Amino acid sequence: MKSSLLHFFFLVSFISSDTAAPPPGIKVRITEKVKDLGLMYLKGLVNQQFQIEKKDLPIKSVTLTKLQVDPTQVDLKFQQNIGLQFEIKDLNFALELQREKNVHFFKEFKIDKGTTIFTGEGVRAMILVRMNQNPKGHLNVEIRKEDCKITADTIKTKSTGFIGKVLDLFKRLTKHFFKKKICPALQPMINNKLKDLSMIKTVHEGRQLDLDYSLSSDIAVTSRSLDMSFKGLMFVHGKDVDTNSIKPGIEPVFTETNHMVYVGISEFFFNGAAMAIYKSGPFEVNVPKLEGLRSIVNVLLGAVGIQPGLLKVKLTEAPIIQISKAGLSATVDIETQSEGQQSVHVSCKLDMNVKFEASRLIPVVKTPKCNVETQKIIG
């Protein structure tokens, strides 16, 4: 995927209120160009085996062995204030189903084992997916009966095993199942998968830092794009967070739809992360003893009381981070102390920007401006 498909925007809003809900830490815009990515994803499923864990079903696994679709016959439309509409014309597919059914009567008996090749040609589908946020911050989908239509010119099965051969005789039943049963199964299947997704991820086990990326508001759909807002709040595991103590800054605002995906990261995300790191307590850094020309670094550090070995570092307050069109800036105040040495207070102003090179984000950090002051021993 070309680097132009993903742009990071750090944008600012100038009005905030102490009583207002904090802005989203992360915001994502998806445009109609995501259709190409969807097709790529579907083709990546070919020849992958999916295990079926439900014991009441006679199917052990499903493998998509063929998928043929002309990209010009696939359409993705954004329905303003409603959701996404998928339209597929003339799709051909083949599924390999591994069947196995056991019954228990004093002991286990295998009553069916075999393979069914399930093929469809000339498949047409029109599905409108409505999306919303549930009370736990998960994404939920709604697919109404009148918003889902799936038909096919030909549906065939070719099976092994006695029961499989019997199934092959009921061609009309198979086609009826395909037309009438798939649509009602889509919504619960998708929502069951979504509800199992954890919206909190551990980002640093040692410092017990977690990231809450649940949805912070309902999904906004326009005629050309879909915007999702995520809480994007980092916190120390098991500790409550006072969001009013975090500088809210700006909510990302997207103004274009020329690329496939846009990601906006707000000051609230960075300042929340800075607050979490501050509250997680002091940490230790091992300062190496350098040799040769690089030993001048040890000399310079030694001049302010930082010696090779274990260095105790403590943030004296939560760093303040600001975002502007010029990039990201932060003010960081720390106390450091080498064993047996006086503590050193360091206050630094950091400036950083981000650029794209070969589909990668490259941070560009300017030389920090620091003030160093020797103080009493920490402790």
Secondary structure, DSSP 8 states (H G I E B T S, - for coil): --GGGEEEE--------TTS----SEEEEEEGGGHHHHHHHHHHTTT-EEE---TTSSEEEEEEEEEE--GGGEEEEEETTTEEEEEEEEEEEEEEEEEEEEEESSSEEEEEEEEEEEEEEEEEEEEEEEEEE-TTS-EEEE--GGGEEEE-SEEEEEE-SHHHHHHHH-HHHHHHHHHHHHHHHHHHHHHHHHHTS-SEEEEETTTTEEEE--B-S--EE-SSEEEEEE--EEEETT----GGGS-----------SSSEEEEE-HHHHHHHHHHHHHT--EEEEE----GGGHHHHHHHHTTT--SEEEEEEESS--EEEEETTEEEEEEEEEEEETTS--EEEEEEEEEEEEEETTEEEEEE---EEEEEE-----
